[in-house]
């Protein structure tokens, strides 16, 4: 990453100050020949008018010939400021293949034009005799308009205003004495102003030519010599920045040093000399990386501030320059005092600069970048937020096209990318790419900053590749980085970083394309990056670390042991160079550990020669995992490597390692990230908690295995649960702390669901919402740590242990099914037992679960159960598949569990209850329907023994068991004709059945157009039961966008009620939810351990008991199930949601018997499930 920032104070030519007043505009040009078409003029010749000032071409106006005439016309405008003493208009003939020929020219005095045309607009005309005997006689005419200063000159880039080139001599056309050094200095200074404003190289070359000549003619004793040399210093510096010629940089420093040496103290312009010299030293440091130049830059800037008296306009530029130098020294040496002073100096410079002054946005820019650098060092996210805010203000106040604007866009790119890396918000990354691309397009082609800017945008494209996996982003990253390396000369301070990144990108492309050439490029780039840096350089360790990975990958691809040995050697050098406590050390330890472990793998089986490698690798992984610094993801990777290596070689610390793995998982999914971002992180680690539990079971640690499964699953739900946890005991002991904790919890929960329209957030932009979210998360973490430091609250919101979890089995056994690659097990909590009952499922495997899942999915796909419909196109093969799948679940899982628990078949109206908590592929299989359906023998199906329910976690059951049930009304929703979706006439029947069963109970009905997202949410707040008969959609890419499909309204034109809004609303009195929709309990396969589906979301919203479906149901069956369910729920005087599971059990059994002869019988009755208590 090239985070460079120069100390560029903008125009620093302090000696002369000019303003552009009125403007002369020439338009309506006409050229006439005084005879017929001259023989020397051909019909295809071009005629045009050229305007020049002191030999510099300012504009050309092409003339258009009128048909059948000797007249040319043009309505283009030529304009310049009235301070120009004179300008020349020339009429030229341009012919293909020949040089331009001047037909006529005239030099016009500005003063004469102003005198003649100031009060009225009229035409100027003149007849020109032939310059040569063969030339035609022509007449030139045009209109003259004098525009007052209140009317700005045209923005046309081809008609730039020109500043005066006299130094106060009398008369509008004072003669130019080529040997007058003062006049030459003035000319150079004015051309510098033009260059700073418009960036044209020709202005800079004119300026340097005049200044060099002036300096050669000026005595060292002349008091004008120091400012002249200082202006020359700045001019050489600007040419270096434009053309990257090192000789210009040396000339700049020499001129600046001479200016300082010749100047006497107390000159009011003395600070300018130190400013320009400081900038030149800083540029040489950026180019060569020599610390002495950086110290000299700081010293010169300090002297500039020292010699700037209060009220001196140069003080703000001196402060700005000092801020830039201190910022860069902080980047180099890390002294926190430097960055603190940089922020103070930059803010003071900004406050002293007037609104509209160029220095103001530049001062804001360096303040922003200083906050960013302090964030990089200290890791305080508030500094990063402040940096982005200040940088956006700087960019907004700097006009488009201004030469320095690209640097601010580059800084904003860097800061936005950093925030993406911290909080994982893709919007930040997309905006970073946009701003960075603007910077690339605006930076001059030969600007020394261009390599760094190309590099920064390349990094962003690579980050987006890692996020979305699109090869085009990776190819763009490689292209940009190759261009950056190509443009960066040897010795460029950021060249090692660019080479390092290029190596990383090639390595990743190899993993996508398997092109061996990419590996060679990766190693080559990495080796060149390392070779650029001395051993004492702060970045050498991280460059070595990248080379470690590239060499190891080439070893794995080709088997060259020399690559592996070099990889280990580089890793050990990196460790030796990096201090303890450095945030990059865990990752360096991790990479070296992987390389050492690779050498150990090569030497297997275990023997005395290979054992030291194993011991060393374990030590490296452990050190990385236990580090107090570094990103949680790197530490988690190290902990996984530590655990798996110890497991494979039977080292005793494996259990300790897995414990640490499980504890780190929630840190990777930090509450400061959006829920979607947390889910993306956890998708990479879904297998690890099952792996940890499997290992614990290998050691006979069933209690530990169950605790780990509870800690490492449904992490996001657990975080939201903590935000809603009561703090009664804390309120009694520390009421103020409890009150603040509760307030932050409420705000943070709302912030977690980005985009929810709440009173708290509706006036904020998306960026402000994200910023507030992160601030709240940081405060939440701090408050929780504070509480845990209090006596008696050490376990506040800590993961629950078995002594608490066992209470989840209060109403019946809870079976947790762990499905992992090497083993499958049932872990059972039994009422009255303190320990977990462990049943190895020896006849079941992860592979078998995957096969069953795939077969079932194909059958469902063939059956057309994509959405609830009145006539779904069921296929004919589903029955055979279901018989096989349900038999396997019965014989391999359910029967062993029932036998161990000594259950016997029950014909009781209220059979025993049993809860299932599934993992992996089992989370998508109908365990509740397991049985042998090829026979009608009693005791061959799970439903013969128990009433089955599901729970996403044990904690979810614990919470529901502690709540009391009181019926406060039922909200019944029917959506028979949702716009754009298939009709559901059965939903009317469902509400009709509810009306028949409800009698005098309080029921609110929302039918058709009445059921909008707003009316439904309001109804859910007033009624604690809800029945939703409608379409629903599961969004696998963004689970929280899974929706109930309702009728549209002005506020919700799509009619969607997403899960995120249901969760954000929260219903403290919620009791029972009947989701008679499609796929309301279907989760995301990549997040099988997170239970991200509508049914689990309703539990999180506060509902204790939920009826849902695993796939789409047949519309005609819905009223039958609803009628049977509500018959039992409403049979007593007081409705009781605690009967919901039993009611569904009997309703489904009735439907099964009714349709068992039908070819689609299983598809119709199996999907109905109960979740919760």
C-alpha positions, 0 to 999 in steps of 0.5 A: 500500500502506497500511503504517500502524502507530500507537503505541497502548499500550492502556489508559494510564489510570494513575491508578486500577487496578481488578480484578474480583473476585466476580460476582453472578448473577441468574437464574430471574426470575418476575413474578406479578400479584397479581390476574387480568390487569390491564385495562391489560395486553394479551395481546400486551404484552411484559414484561421486566426491565432492569438499569441502573447509574448510568443506563446500561442494562447488560442486558434480560431478556425474560420469557415468559408462561405460558399461561392464567396471569398469570405471566411467567418467564425463565432468562436471566442478569443478572450484574455484579461485586460492586464495584458499589455498587448497581444498579437492576432495573425491570419494564417493559411494552412495547407496539408503537407506544408508549413503554416503561412502567415498572411497578415498579423497585427499587434493590439494594445490592450489599453487602446481597446479598452479606451475605445470599446469600454462603453459600447460593443462594436466591430474592429476592422483593418485592411492588411497589405500583402506581406509578400508580393504573391500574398492576397490583400485581406480585411480582418474584422471582429466584435470587441466586448469588455466584460467586467470582473463580475462576469468570470472569463469563459471556462474554455480551456483553450482561452486561458486568461493571461496575467501581465508581464510587466513589473509596474513600469509606466504605460500599457506597453512598457518596453521589455529590457531583456537584461532587466533581472527584476522584469525577468523575475516578475515574468517568471513569477507570473508564469508560475502563477499560470502553471499552478492554476492550469498545470500547462508545462509550457508555462512552467518552462517559460517561468524557469527560463526567465527565473534562471536568466534573472538569477544569473544577472542578480548580485548576491548582495541584491535584497531581491536575490533570496526571493528570486532563488526561492521562486526558482527552487519552487519552479525546479521542484514543480518540474521534478514533480511533472517530469521526474528528472532528479537533476531538477530536484537537486537544483531545487534544493541548491536554489533553496539553500542559497536563498536561505543562506543569503536572506537576513532575519526578520524579512517578512517573506523569509518563511517562504524561503524555508517553505520551498526548501522544506518541500524540496527536502521532503520530495527528495526523501520521498524519492530516495528514502533517506532519513536525513532529508526528512529531518532537514524538511522538518527543521526547515518547516519549523524555521518557517513557522518560527519566522512567521509573525502573527498576522503574516499571511505566510504563517498558514503555509508554514504551518501546513508545510510543517504538518506535512513533514511531521506526518511523513516523519511519523510514518517513518519513525512512529513517534506519536508526538509527531502526528499529534503536532501534525494534526494541531498544525494542520488544523491551525493552518486551516483555521487561518486560511480564508474560505475559497483559498486553495490552502484551506482544502489542502490543510484539511487534506493533511489533517485527514491524512494525519488522523489516518496515520494515527489510526494505522499506528494506534488502531482507534477507529474514531481516528479513521472516521475523522480522517474520512470526514475531513478528507471528504470536506477537502475534496468537496471544497477543491474545484474540479480540474484543480491540479492538486485535487488528484492527491486528495482523491488518492487519500480518500481512496486509501482511507475508504479502503482501510475502513472496508478492511476494518468493518467489511462494508462493500460500499466503502470498497466500491467508493474507494475504487471510484475515487481512486479511478478519478485520481488515476485519470487526473494525475499528470502522466509523468507525475512522481505520485502516479505510481503510488496512486496506481498502486492504491487503486490496484489494492482496492481491485484486489480487495474486491476480488477477494470479496467477490471472486471475480477474475476481472477485478484481479486482472485489473489489480495486476495491470494497475500494479504492473504499471505502478512498478513500471512508472516507479524508478529504482530507489522509489520509496514505495517500489518494494510495496508495489512489487510485494503486492504484485507478487501476492496478486500473481499468487492468487491468480495462480490459485484461480487459473493454475498457470505456473507462470503466475507463480514464477512472477509471484516469486520474482516480484517478491524477491525484488521487493525484499532486495530493495530494502535494508535489514533495518527497514520497518517493512522488510519483515512483511515483504519477507512474509509475502515471499514465504507464501509464494515460495511455499506455493511454488513448492506445493505446485512443483515439489522443489524442496529448495523453494520450501527451504528458502521459504522457511529461511525468509520466514525466520528472517522476518521473525527476527526483524519484527518486534513483539507486539507488532500487529503484523507479527501473528500473520508472519508467525502463521506463515512461517508455521505453515512452511515448517509444517509443510516440511514436517508433512514431507518427512512423515511418518513421524520420526526423530528427524521430523519431530523438531519441525512439528514442535516448531510449527506448533510453537509458531501457531500457538504464539500467533493465536495467543498474540494480543495484537493482530487481526482476529482472522489471522489469529483464528487461522493460526489457532485452527492450524495449531489445533489441527496439527496437534490433533494429527500428531496427537499432541496434548495441546489440541484441546487447548487450541480448539478452545481458543478457536471457538472463543475467537469465532465471535471476535471475527464476527464483531458486532461493529460490522453489519449482520451481512458482513458477519455472516460473510466472515462466518461462512469461511469457518462454518466447519471448524466448530463441528471439527472442534466438537468431534475432537472433544468427543474423540477424547471423551469430552462430551460436555465440552463438545456440547459447550463448544457447539453452543458457543460456535453456532448461531453466533450472530443470533447470540450477539443479538440475544446479548443486546436484549438480555435483561440486566436486572441484577446489574441495575440493582448494584450499578443502576447508571451503568445498567441504564447506559448499557441498555441504551447502547444495546437498543441503539446498537441492535437497530444499527445492526440491521442497516437501512432500517427506517427507524426514528433514530436513523431516518435522517442519517446517510448510509455512511453516517449510519455505519459510522454510528453503528461502529461507534456504538459497537466500540462503546458496547464492548467497552461497557461489557468489559467494565461490567466484567471487572466488577465483583460478582459480574465476572461472567456477565454475558459470557458463553453459557456453561453446561450447568446452565445449558442443561436447563434447556431440557426442562420439557423433554430431551434435546438432541444436538446432532454434530455432523463432521467429516470424520464422525457423527454424534448425538449429544443429548440433554436429558431432564434430571441429568447433569452430564451430556448423554453421548451416542456415536452414530457409527452408521451415519457419516457426513458424506451420507448426509450430503448424498441424502441432501442432494437427492432430496433437493433434486426430488424437490426441484423435480417436484416444482416446490419453488413457491406455494401454489394452488396446482404445483407440478409435482413429479412422480419420483419423489415418493421413492426418494423420500422413502429412502431418505427417511429410512436412512435418517431413521435407522442411522440417527433417530432409532439409536437415539430413541433406543438409548432414551428408552422411548416406546411407542405412544398412542397418548393424545399428548406424546412426549416432547423431543427437540432436535438441534442439527448441524451441517447438511442435517440442518436441511433434512427432515429429521422429524419425519424419519421412519420406515414408510414401507411398512405400517408396523407401529414403532417404525416412525419417529412420530409413533414415539414423540412430538418433534420440535427444532431449536437453532440453539440451546440458549433459544430454548432457555429464553423461551422457557423463562417467559410466561404465556398470555394470549393478547390477540391474533393477527391473521394475514391473508394474501390471496392475490399478491401482485406479480406472484401466483394466486393463493386462494387457500389463504382465504380458507385459512382465515375462514377456519380461524374465524370458525375456531376463534369464537369470541377471541380477539382476532385482527384480520388483514386481507389482500390490500389491507396487508402491507408491511406497515400494517402487518408490523403495527398489528404484530405490535398489538397482537402477540400471535400472528398467522401469515398466509402468504408468499415468502422468499428465501434470499441465500446471498443476503439471508436478512433480506428474506421476505414475506411478500405482502401488498404494496404501499406508498412506503413499501412499493415492492410489498416486501417485509424483510426479516431484517425489519422484523428482527429490528422491530422486536416484540417483547410480548410475542408468543406464537407465529404461524408461518403458512408460507413457503420455505420459511425454515430453509436456511443458507447452506453456506451458513448451516450453523447460523440458522438464517431463515425466517422461522429462526428470525421470528424466534429472535424477534421474541416469538416463543413458538413458531410453525414453519415449512421446510419447502413450499406447501400445497395451497389446498393443504394449508386450510386443513392444517390450519383448521386442525392446529387452531382446533387444539389451540383454541379448545380451552378457554385461554389459548395456549401456544404451548400446545402448538407442537402437539397440535401440528403433530396431530394435524400433520398425521391426519394429512399424512393419512389423508394423502398417503396413497397420493404420489406426492404424499411426502412432499405435502405433509413432510415440510411442516415443522415446529420451532421453539417451545 
